[in-house]
Amino acid sequence: MAKGYAEGPAAEEAERRREELLAGLPREQSVETRLAVYGSTADEPERHFLGWADDVDADELFTSGAAWGIQVVRRA
């Protein structure tokens, strides 16, 4: 009977990482991420980068009507 939880890509990745650790390879560096704000504006109706969430206020952009279709996503 298959174990289900111990098969597939996640299990393969865990096994690969375990082998690297046993071999003494360095730990993988975590990628720093930030929240990015995307949306549309009158000047540029296609969805585009509006700024970093800590630099622009997504709620204010939407409330003021300056931007719409706003999404906040995590980016490296």
PDB file of N, CA, C and O in Angstrom:
ATOM      1  N   MET A   1       0.852  -1.177   0.000  1.00  0.00           N
ATOM      2  CA  MET A   1       0.000   0.000   0.000  1.00  0.00           C
ATOM      3  C   MET A   1       0.898   1.241   0.000  1.00  0.00           C
ATOM      4  O   MET A   1       1.873   1.309   0.749  1.00  0.00           O
ATOM      5  N   ALA A   2       0.568   2.203  -0.831  1.00  0.00           N
ATOM      6  CA  ALA A   2       1.349   3.434  -0.940  1.00  0.00           C
ATOM      7  C   ALA A   2       1.163   4.297   0.296  1.00  0.00           C
ATOM      8  O   ALA A   2       0.104   4.294   0.924  1.00  0.00           O
ATOM      9  N   LYS A   3       2.217   5.037   0.633  1.00  0.00           N
ATOM     10  CA  LYS A   3       2.139   5.923   1.784  1.00  0.00           C
ATOM     11  C   LYS A   3       1.509   7.263   1.443  1.00  0.00           C
ATOM     12  O   LYS A   3       1.127   8.003   2.350  1.00  0.00           O
ATOM     13  N   GLY A   4       1.390   7.596   0.172  1.00  0.00           N
ATOM     14  CA  GLY A   4       0.741   8.839  -0.239  1.00  0.00           C
ATOM     15  C   GLY A   4       1.524  10.075   0.159  1.00  0.00           C
ATOM     16  O   GLY A   4       2.084  10.760  -0.697  1.00  0.00           O
ATOM     17  N   TYR A   5       1.568  10.363   1.439  1.00  0.00           N
ATOM     18  CA  TYR A   5       2.235  11.555   1.927  1.00  0.00           C
ATOM     19  C   TYR A   5       3.754  11.494   1.740  1.00  0.00           C
ATOM     20  O   TYR A   5       4.416  12.532   1.742  1.00  0.00           O
ATOM     21  N   ALA A   6       4.303  10.312   1.580  1.00  0.00           N
ATOM     22  CA  ALA A   6       5.756  10.160   1.463  1.00  0.00           C
ATOM     23  C   ALA A   6       6.178   9.874   0.032  1.00  0.00           C
ATOM     24  O   ALA A   6       7.234   9.284  -0.195  1.00  0.00           O
ATOM     25  N   GLU A   7       5.374  10.281  -0.927  1.00  0.00           N
ATOM     26  CA  GLU A   7       5.703  10.078  -2.330  1.00  0.00           C
ATOM     27  C   GLU A   7       5.558  11.379  -3.084  1.00  0.00           C
ATOM     28  O   GLU A   7       4.971  12.335  -2.578  1.00  0.00           O
ATOM     29  N   GLY A   8       6.082  11.417  -4.273  1.00  0.00           N
ATOM     30  CA  GLY A   8       5.905  12.565  -5.141  1.00  0.00           C
ATOM     31  C   GLY A   8       6.989  13.609  -4.980  1.00  0.00           C
ATOM     32  O   GLY A   8       7.984  13.384  -4.292  1.00  0.00           O
ATOM     33  N   PRO A   9       6.788  14.778  -5.633  1.00  0.00           N
ATOM     34  CA  PRO A   9       7.815  15.819  -5.681  1.00  0.00           C
ATOM     35  C   PRO A   9       8.253  16.328  -4.311  1.00  0.00           C
ATOM     36  O   PRO A   9       9.441  16.578  -4.105  1.00  0.00           O
ATOM     37  N   ALA A  10       7.318  16.488  -3.369  1.00  0.00           N
ATOM     38  CA  ALA A  10       7.693  17.007  -2.046  1.00  0.00           C
ATOM     39  C   ALA A  10       8.633  16.033  -1.340  1.00  0.00           C
ATOM     40  O   ALA A  10       9.620  16.447  -0.731  1.00  0.00           O
ATOM     41  N   ALA A  11       8.325  14.749  -1.423  1.00  0.00           N
ATOM     42  CA  ALA A  11       9.175  13.745  -0.778  1.00  0.00           C
ATOM     43  C   ALA A  11      10.531  13.668  -1.469  1.00  0.00           C
ATOM     44  O   ALA A  11      11.559  13.499  -0.813  1.00  0.00           O
ATOM     45  N   GLU A  12      10.532  13.791  -2.791  1.00  0.00           N
ATOM     46  CA  GLU A  12      11.788  13.754  -3.526  1.00  0.00           C
ATOM     47  C   GLU A  12      12.671  14.942  -3.156  1.00  0.00           C
ATOM     48  O   GLU A  12      13.880  14.792  -2.985  1.00  0.00           O
ATOM     49  N   GLU A  13      12.067  16.117  -3.034  1.00  0.00           N
ATOM     50  CA  GLU A  13      12.819  17.315  -2.652  1.00  0.00           C
ATOM     51  C   GLU A  13      13.363  17.178  -1.235  1.00  0.00           C
ATOM     52  O   GLU A  13      14.508  17.546  -0.973  1.00  0.00           O
ATOM     53  N   ALA A  14      12.557  16.654  -0.325  1.00  0.00           N
ATOM     54  CA  ALA A  14      13.005  16.467   1.053  1.00  0.00           C
ATOM     55  C   ALA A  14      14.170  15.479   1.103  1.00  0.00           C
ATOM     56  O   ALA A  14      15.131  15.692   1.842  1.00  0.00           O
ATOM     57  N   GLU A  15      14.093  14.416   0.332  1.00  0.00           N
ATOM     58  CA  GLU A  15      15.174  13.427   0.293  1.00  0.00           C
ATOM     59  C   GLU A  15      16.445  14.037  -0.301  1.00  0.00           C
ATOM     60  O   GLU A  15      17.543  13.781   0.193  1.00  0.00           O
ATOM     61  N   ARG A  16      16.304  14.840  -1.357  1.00  0.00           N
ATOM     62  CA  ARG A  16      17.453  15.508  -1.968  1.00  0.00           C
ATOM     63  C   ARG A  16      18.125  16.426  -0.954  1.00  0.00           C
ATOM     64  O   ARG A  16      19.349  16.421  -0.820  1.00  0.00           O
ATOM     65  N   ARG A  17      17.322  17.214  -0.242  1.00  0.00           N
ATOM     66  CA  ARG A  17      17.886  18.145   0.741  1.00  0.00           C
ATOM     67  C   ARG A  17      18.553  17.394   1.889  1.00  0.00           C
ATOM     68  O   ARG A  17      19.599  17.815   2.383  1.00  0.00           O
ATOM     69  N   ARG A  18      17.954  16.289   2.312  1.00  0.00           N
ATOM     70  CA  ARG A  18      18.542  15.469   3.384  1.00  0.00           C
ATOM     71  C   ARG A  18      19.911  14.959   2.965  1.00  0.00           C
ATOM     72  O   ARG A  18      20.854  14.972   3.756  1.00  0.00           O
ATOM     73  N   GLU A  19      20.019  14.508   1.713  1.00  0.00           N
ATOM     74  CA  GLU A  19      21.306  14.015   1.210  1.00  0.00           C
ATOM     75  C   GLU A  19      22.345  15.136   1.151  1.00  0.00           C
ATOM     76  O   GLU A  19      23.519  14.908   1.441  1.00  0.00           O
ATOM     77  N   GLU A  20      21.918  16.340   0.778  1.00  0.00           N
ATOM     78  CA  GLU A  20      22.841  17.480   0.753  1.00  0.00           C
ATOM     79  C   GLU A  20      23.351  17.792   2.151  1.00  0.00           C
ATOM     80  O   GLU A  20      24.539  18.053   2.339  1.00  0.00           O
ATOM     81  N   LEU A  21      22.457  17.765   3.131  1.00  0.00           N
ATOM     82  CA  LEU A  21      22.866  18.052   4.507  1.00  0.00           C
ATOM     83  C   LEU A  21      23.844  17.007   5.022  1.00  0.00           C
ATOM     84  O   LEU A  21      24.825  17.342   5.686  1.00  0.00           O
ATOM     85  N   LEU A  22      23.574  15.735   4.714  1.00  0.00           N
ATOM     86  CA  LEU A  22      24.480  14.662   5.131  1.00  0.00           C
ATOM     87  C   LEU A  22      25.850  14.801   4.472  1.00  0.00           C
ATOM     88  O   LEU A  22      26.866  14.424   5.057  1.00  0.00           O
ATOM     89  N   ALA A  23      25.875  15.342   3.255  1.00  0.00           N
ATOM     90  CA  ALA A  23      27.123  15.535   2.531  1.00  0.00           C
ATOM     91  C   ALA A  23      27.862  16.798   2.984  1.00  0.00           C
ATOM     92  O   ALA A  23      28.983  17.060   2.548  1.00  0.00           O
ATOM     93  N   GLY A  24      27.220  17.577   3.864  1.00  0.00           N
ATOM     94  CA  GLY A  24      27.867  18.782   4.373  1.00  0.00           C
ATOM     95  C   GLY A  24      27.742  19.991   3.480  1.00  0.00           C
ATOM     96  O   GLY A  24      28.489  20.955   3.646  1.00  0.00           O
ATOM     97  N   LEU A  25      26.827  19.969   2.543  1.00  0.00           N
ATOM     98  CA  LEU A  25      26.633  21.124   1.671  1.00  0.00           C
ATOM     99  C   LEU A  25      25.954  22.245   2.455  1.00  0.00           C
ATOM    100  O   LEU A  25      25.170  21.975   3.365  1.00  0.00           O
ATOM    101  N   PRO A  26      26.243  23.488   2.115  1.00  0.00           N
ATOM    102  CA  PRO A  26      25.667  24.613   2.860  1.00  0.00           C
ATOM    103  C   PRO A  26      24.143  24.684   2.693  1.00  0.00           C
ATOM    104  O   PRO A  26      23.575  24.188   1.720  1.00  0.00           O
ATOM    105  N   ARG A  27      23.519  25.311   3.667  1.00  0.00           N
ATOM    106  CA  ARG A  27      22.067  25.488   3.623  1.00  0.00           C
ATOM    107  C   ARG A  27      21.701  26.432   2.486  1.00  0.00           C
ATOM    108  O   ARG A  27      22.469  27.325   2.128  1.00  0.00           O
ATOM    109  N   GLU A  28      20.540  26.223   1.937  1.00  0.00           N
ATOM    110  CA  GLU A  28      20.052  27.108   0.890  1.00  0.00           C
ATOM    111  C   GLU A  28      19.739  28.469   1.487  1.00  0.00           C
ATOM    112  O   GLU A  28      19.196  28.562   2.588  1.00  0.00           O
ATOM    113  N   GLN A  29      20.075  29.506   0.770  1.00  0.00           N
ATOM    114  CA  GLN A  29      19.784  30.854   1.235  1.00  0.00           C
ATOM    115  C   GLN A  29      18.318  31.173   0.961  1.00  0.00           C
ATOM    116  O   GLN A  29      17.819  30.926  -0.137  1.00  0.00           O
ATOM    117  N   SER A  30      17.643  31.714   1.945  1.00  0.00           N
ATOM    118  CA  SER A  30      16.253  32.084   1.730  1.00  0.00           C
ATOM    119  C   SER A  30      16.222  33.399   0.944  1.00  0.00           C
ATOM    120  O   SER A  30      17.049  34.285   1.159  1.00  0.00           O
ATOM    121  N   VAL A  31      15.282  33.504   0.058  1.00  0.00           N
ATOM    122  CA  VAL A  31      15.141  34.683  -0.782  1.00  0.00           C
ATOM    123  C   VAL A  31      14.289  35.709  -0.044  1.00  0.00           C
ATOM    124  O   VAL A  31      13.183  35.409   0.407  1.00  0.00           O
ATOM    125  N   GLU A  32      14.813  36.903   0.070  1.00  0.00           N
ATOM    126  CA  GLU A  32      14.061  37.964   0.730  1.00  0.00           C
ATOM    127  C   GLU A  32      12.935  38.419  -0.197  1.00  0.00           C
ATOM    128  O   GLU A  32      13.152  38.636  -1.389  1.00  0.00           O
ATOM    129  N   THR A  33      11.749  38.560   0.351  1.00  0.00           N
ATOM    130  CA  THR A  33      10.610  38.978  -0.453  1.00  0.00           C
ATOM    131  C   THR A  33       9.980  40.235   0.128  1.00  0.00           C
ATOM    132  O   THR A  33      10.134  40.537   1.312  1.00  0.00           O
ATOM    133  N   ARG A  34       9.268  40.960  -0.726  1.00  0.00           N
ATOM    134  CA  ARG A  34       8.521  42.154  -0.324  1.00  0.00           C
ATOM    135  C   ARG A  34       7.149  42.070  -0.961  1.00  0.00           C
ATOM    136  O   ARG A  34       6.936  41.328  -1.919  1.00  0.00           O
ATOM    137  N   LEU A  35       6.215  42.846  -0.413  1.00  0.00           N
ATOM    138  CA  LEU A  35       4.881  42.918  -0.999  1.00  0.00           C
ATOM    139  C   LEU A  35       4.862  44.003  -2.065  1.00  0.00           C
ATOM    140  O   LEU A  35       5.216  45.153  -1.806  1.00  0.00           O
ATOM    141  N   ALA A  36       4.442  43.620  -3.267  1.00  0.00           N
ATOM    142  CA  ALA A  36       4.357  44.547  -4.391  1.00  0.00           C
ATOM    143  C   ALA A  36       2.888  44.825  -4.699  1.00  0.00           C
ATOM    144  O   ALA A  36       2.045  43.934  -4.594  1.00  0.00           O
ATOM    145  N   VAL A  37       2.591  46.060  -5.078  1.00  0.00           N
ATOM    146  CA  VAL A  37       1.233  46.466  -5.407  1.00  0.00           C
ATOM    147  C   VAL A  37       1.127  46.603  -6.921  1.00  0.00           C
ATOM    148  O   VAL A  37       1.895  47.335  -7.545  1.00  0.00           O
ATOM    149  N   TYR A  38       0.165  45.888  -7.504  1.00  0.00           N
ATOM    150  CA  TYR A  38      -0.112  45.946  -8.934  1.00  0.00           C
ATOM    151  C   TYR A  38      -1.536  46.439  -9.132  1.00  0.00           C
ATOM    152  O   TYR A  38      -2.402  46.196  -8.291  1.00  0.00           O
ATOM    153  N   GLY A  39      -1.781  47.124 -10.229  1.00  0.00           N
ATOM    154  CA  GLY A  39      -3.121  47.577 -10.543  1.00  0.00           C
ATOM    155  C   GLY A  39      -3.134  48.338 -11.857  1.00  0.00           C
ATOM    156  O   GLY A  39      -2.135  48.389 -12.575  1.00  0.00           O
ATOM    157  N   SER A  40      -4.283  48.926 -12.158  1.00  0.00           N
ATOM    158  CA  SER A  40      -4.461  49.696 -13.385  1.00  0.00           C
ATOM    159  C   SER A  40      -4.715  51.155 -13.034  1.00  0.00           C
ATOM    160  O   SER A  40      -5.266  51.464 -11.978  1.00  0.00           O
ATOM    161  N   THR A  41      -4.305  52.052 -13.936  1.00  0.00           N
ATOM    162  CA  THR A  41      -4.529  53.482 -13.768  1.00  0.00           C
ATOM    163  C   THR A  41      -5.083  54.047 -15.063  1.00  0.00           C
ATOM    164  O   THR A  41      -5.078  53.371 -16.092  1.00  0.00           O
ATOM    165  N   ALA A  42      -5.562  55.289 -15.016  1.00  0.00           N
ATOM    166  CA  ALA A  42      -6.101  55.927 -16.215  1.00  0.00           C
ATOM    167  C   ALA A  42      -5.022  56.069 -17.286  1.00  0.00           C
ATOM    168  O   ALA A  42      -5.301  55.887 -18.471  1.00  0.00           O
ATOM    169  N   ASP A  43      -3.798  56.390 -16.883  1.00  0.00           N
ATOM    170  CA  ASP A  43      -2.697  56.556 -17.837  1.00  0.00           C
ATOM    171  C   ASP A  43      -2.218  55.237 -18.417  1.00  0.00           C
ATOM    172  O   ASP A  43      -1.741  55.187 -19.550  1.00  0.00           O
ATOM    173  N   GLU A  44      -2.344  54.172 -17.643  1.00  0.00           N
ATOM    174  CA  GLU A  44      -1.876  52.853 -18.072  1.00  0.00           C
ATOM    175  C   GLU A  44      -2.907  51.803 -17.644  1.00  0.00           C
ATOM    176  O   GLU A  44      -2.790  51.221 -16.566  1.00  0.00           O
ATOM    177  N   PRO A  45      -3.923  51.562 -18.497  1.00  0.00           N
ATOM    178  CA  PRO A  45      -5.019  50.668 -18.118  1.00  0.00           C
ATOM    179  C   PRO A  45      -4.640  49.200 -17.951  1.00  0.00           C
ATOM    180  O   PRO A  45      -5.365  48.457 -17.289  1.00  0.00           O
ATOM    181  N   GLU A  46      -3.528  48.762 -18.532  1.00  0.00           N
ATOM    182  CA  GLU A  46      -3.069  47.386 -18.324  1.00  0.00           C
ATOM    183  C   GLU A  46      -2.500  47.265 -16.913  1.00  0.00           C
ATOM    184  O   GLU A  46      -1.892  48.203 -16.398  1.00  0.00           O
ATOM    185  N   ARG A  47      -2.703  46.106 -16.294  1.00  0.00           N
ATOM    186  CA  ARG A  47      -2.177  45.871 -14.940  1.00  0.00           C
ATOM    187  C   ARG A  47      -0.661  46.035 -14.952  1.00  0.00           C
ATOM    188  O   ARG A  47       0.029  45.469 -15.800  1.00  0.00           O
ATOM    189  N   HIS A  48      -0.154  46.817 -14.001  1.00  0.00           N
ATOM    190  CA  HIS A  48       1.280  47.070 -13.926  1.00  0.00           C
ATOM    191  C   HIS A  48       1.703  47.319 -12.473  1.00  0.00           C
ATOM    192  O   HIS A  48       0.863  47.481 -11.587  1.00  0.00           O
ATOM    193  N   PHE A  49       2.996  47.345 -12.252  1.00  0.00           N
ATOM    194  CA  PHE A  49       3.569  47.578 -10.928  1.00  0.00           C
ATOM    195  C   PHE A  49       3.321  49.020 -10.516  1.00  0.00           C
ATOM    196  O   PHE A  49       3.685  49.953 -11.233  1.00  0.00           O
ATOM    197  N   LEU A  50       2.692  49.197  -9.340  1.00  0.00           N
ATOM    198  CA  LEU A  50       2.421  50.540  -8.825  1.00  0.00           C
ATOM    199  C   LEU A  50       3.438  50.968  -7.771  1.00  0.00           C
ATOM    200  O   LEU A  50       3.685  52.159  -7.582  1.00  0.00           O
ATOM    201  N   GLY A  51       4.020  49.994  -7.094  1.00  0.00           N
ATOM    202  CA  GLY A  51       5.012  50.306  -6.071  1.00  0.00           C
ATOM    203  C   GLY A  51       5.062  49.217  -5.028  1.00  0.00           C
ATOM    204  O   GLY A  51       4.284  48.264  -5.062  1.00  0.00           O
ATOM    205  N   TRP A  52       5.981  49.370  -4.104  1.00  0.00           N
ATOM    206  CA  TRP A  52       6.094  48.421  -3.004  1.00  0.00           C
ATOM    207  C   TRP A  52       5.084  48.799  -1.936  1.00  0.00           C
ATOM    208  O   TRP A  52       4.836  49.983  -1.705  1.00  0.00           O
ATOM    209  N   ALA A  53       4.500  47.801  -1.282  1.00  0.00           N
ATOM    210  CA  ALA A  53       3.435  48.027  -0.306  1.00  0.00           C
ATOM    211  C   ALA A  53       3.870  48.935   0.842  1.00  0.00           C
ATOM    212  O   ALA A  53       3.039  49.635   1.419  1.00  0.00           O
ATOM    213  N   ASP A  54       5.161  48.933   1.181  1.00  0.00           N
ATOM    214  CA  ASP A  54       5.592  49.825   2.250  1.00  0.00           C
ATOM    215  C   ASP A  54       5.854  51.247   1.752  1.00  0.00           C
ATOM    216  O   ASP A  54       6.128  52.142   2.552  1.00  0.00           O
ATOM    217  N   ASP A  55       5.768  51.461   0.425  1.00  0.00           N
ATOM    218  CA  ASP A  55       5.956  52.793  -0.154  1.00  0.00           C
ATOM    219  C   ASP A  55       4.652  53.426  -0.627  1.00  0.00           C
ATOM    220  O   ASP A  55       4.521  54.650  -0.624  1.00  0.00           O
ATOM    221  N   VAL A  56       3.691  52.608  -1.032  1.00  0.00           N
ATOM    222  CA  VAL A  56       2.400  53.128  -1.506  1.00  0.00           C
ATOM    223  C   VAL A  56       1.276  52.503  -0.679  1.00  0.00           C
ATOM    224  O   VAL A  56       1.401  51.381  -0.189  1.00  0.00           O
ATOM    225  N   ASP A  57       0.187  53.241  -0.533  1.00  0.00           N
ATOM    226  CA  ASP A  57      -0.970  52.765   0.228  1.00  0.00           C
ATOM    227  C   ASP A  57      -2.010  52.243  -0.758  1.00  0.00           C
ATOM    228  O   ASP A  57      -2.711  53.022  -1.402  1.00  0.00           O
ATOM    229  N   ALA A  58      -2.104  50.914  -0.871  1.00  0.00           N
ATOM    230  CA  ALA A  58      -3.026  50.293  -1.830  1.00  0.00           C
ATOM    231  C   ALA A  58      -4.467  50.704  -1.573  1.00  0.00           C
ATOM    232  O   ALA A  58      -5.216  50.953  -2.517  1.00  0.00           O
ATOM    233  N   ASP A  59      -4.864  50.777  -0.306  1.00  0.00           N
ATOM    234  CA  ASP A  59      -6.235  51.178   0.025  1.00  0.00           C
ATOM    235  C   ASP A  59      -6.512  52.605  -0.411  1.00  0.00           C
ATOM    236  O   ASP A  59      -7.585  52.893  -0.941  1.00  0.00           O
ATOM    237  N   GLU A  60      -5.569  53.493  -0.199  1.00  0.00           N
ATOM    238  CA  GLU A  60      -5.738  54.892  -0.588  1.00  0.00           C
ATOM    239  C   GLU A  60      -5.806  55.023  -2.117  1.00  0.00           C
ATOM    240  O   GLU A  60      -6.611  55.797  -2.635  1.00  0.00           O
ATOM    241  N   LEU A  61      -4.975  54.279  -2.829  1.00  0.00           N
ATOM    242  CA  LEU A  61      -5.023  54.310  -4.299  1.00  0.00           C
ATOM    243  C   LEU A  61      -6.405  53.905  -4.804  1.00  0.00           C
ATOM    244  O   LEU A  61      -6.942  54.520  -5.726  1.00  0.00           O
ATOM    245  N   PHE A  62      -6.977  52.867  -4.195  1.00  0.00           N
ATOM    246  CA  PHE A  62      -8.293  52.385  -4.614  1.00  0.00           C
ATOM    247  C   PHE A  62      -9.388  53.360  -4.201  1.00  0.00           C
ATOM    248  O   PHE A  62     -10.242  53.714  -5.014  1.00  0.00           O
ATOM    249  N   THR A  63      -9.370  53.794  -2.952  1.00  0.00           N
ATOM    250  CA  THR A  63     -10.405  54.691  -2.440  1.00  0.00           C
ATOM    251  C   THR A  63     -10.448  55.999  -3.216  1.00  0.00           C
ATOM    252  O   THR A  63     -11.528  56.516  -3.498  1.00  0.00           O
ATOM    253  N   SER A  64      -9.298  56.532  -3.558  1.00  0.00           N
ATOM    254  CA  SER A  64      -9.235  57.799  -4.290  1.00  0.00           C
ATOM    255  C   SER A  64      -9.602  57.644  -5.761  1.00  0.00           C
ATOM    256  O   SER A  64      -9.840  58.638  -6.448  1.00  0.00           O
ATOM    257  N   GLY A  65      -9.649  56.414  -6.248  1.00  0.00           N
ATOM    258  CA  GLY A  65      -9.938  56.180  -7.659  1.00  0.00           C
ATOM    259  C   GLY A  65      -8.712  56.302  -8.545  1.00  0.00           C
ATOM    260  O   GLY A  65      -8.819  56.218  -9.769  1.00  0.00           O
ATOM    261  N   ALA A  66      -7.543  56.499  -7.937  1.00  0.00           N
ATOM    262  CA  ALA A  66      -6.311  56.641  -8.711  1.00  0.00           C
ATOM    263  C   ALA A  66      -5.905  55.322  -9.371  1.00  0.00           C
ATOM    264  O   ALA A  66      -5.210  55.322 -10.387  1.00  0.00           O
ATOM    265  N   ALA A  67      -6.342  54.195  -8.789  1.00  0.00           N
ATOM    266  CA  ALA A  67      -6.013  52.880  -9.344  1.00  0.00           C
ATOM    267  C   ALA A  67      -7.137  51.913  -9.013  1.00  0.00           C
ATOM    268  O   ALA A  67      -7.867  52.105  -8.041  1.00  0.00           O
ATOM    269  N   TRP A  68      -7.270  50.875  -9.824  1.00  0.00           N
ATOM    270  CA  TRP A  68      -8.291  49.865  -9.598  1.00  0.00           C
ATOM    271  C   TRP A  68      -7.725  48.496  -9.977  1.00  0.00           C
ATOM    272  O   TRP A  68      -6.651  48.396 -10.570  1.00  0.00           O
ATOM    273  N   GLY A  69      -8.469  47.444  -9.623  1.00  0.00           N
ATOM    274  CA  GLY A  69      -7.988  46.099  -9.885  1.00  0.00           C
ATOM    275  C   GLY A  69      -6.704  45.816  -9.137  1.00  0.00           C
ATOM    276  O   GLY A  69      -5.817  45.130  -9.644  1.00  0.00           O
ATOM    277  N   ILE A  70      -6.609  46.337  -7.949  1.00  0.00           N
ATOM    278  CA  ILE A  70      -5.355  46.265  -7.185  1.00  0.00           C
ATOM    279  C   ILE A  70      -5.132  44.863  -6.632  1.00  0.00           C
ATOM    280  O   ILE A  70      -6.050  44.225  -6.118  1.00  0.00           O
ATOM    281  N   GLN A  71      -3.900  44.404  -6.748  1.00  0.00           N
ATOM    282  CA  GLN A  71      -3.454  43.147  -6.164  1.00  0.00           C
ATOM    283  C   GLN A  71      -2.164  43.406  -5.411  1.00  0.00           C
ATOM    284  O   GLN A  71      -1.302  44.160  -5.861  1.00  0.00           O
ATOM    285  N   VAL A  72      -2.049  42.773  -4.264  1.00  0.00           N
ATOM    286  CA  VAL A  72      -0.806  42.854  -3.495  1.00  0.00           C
ATOM    287  C   VAL A  72      -0.222  41.447  -3.501  1.00  0.00           C
ATOM    288  O   VAL A  72      -0.847  40.504  -3.016  1.00  0.00           O
ATOM    289  N   VAL A  73       0.983  41.313  -4.054  1.00  0.00           N
ATOM    290  CA  VAL A  73       1.614  40.003  -4.198  1.00  0.00           C
ATOM    291  C   VAL A  73       3.030  40.028  -3.640  1.00  0.00           C
ATOM    292  O   VAL A  73       3.677  41.075  -3.614  1.00  0.00           O
ATOM    293  N   ARG A  74       3.496  38.894  -3.205  1.00  0.00           N
ATOM    294  CA  ARG A  74       4.857  38.781  -2.651  1.00  0.00           C
ATOM    295  C   ARG A  74       5.831  38.546  -3.804  1.00  0.00           C
ATOM    296  O   ARG A  74       5.646  37.638  -4.615  1.00  0.00           O
ATOM    297  N   ARG A  75       6.881  39.386  -3.863  1.00  0.00           N
ATOM    298  CA  ARG A  75       7.901  39.292  -4.923  1.00  0.00           C
ATOM    299  C   ARG A  75       9.298  39.317  -4.317  1.00  0.00           C
ATOM    300  O   ARG A  75       9.529  39.902  -3.258  1.00  0.00           O
ATOM    301  N   ALA A  76      10.207  38.677  -5.007  1.00  0.00           N
ATOM    302  CA  ALA A  76      11.608  38.673  -4.573  1.00  0.00           C
ATOM    303  C   ALA A  76      12.259  39.998  -4.901  1.00  0.00           C
ATOM    304  O   ALA A  76      13.440  40.194  -4.614  1.00  0.00           O
TER     305      ALA A  76
END
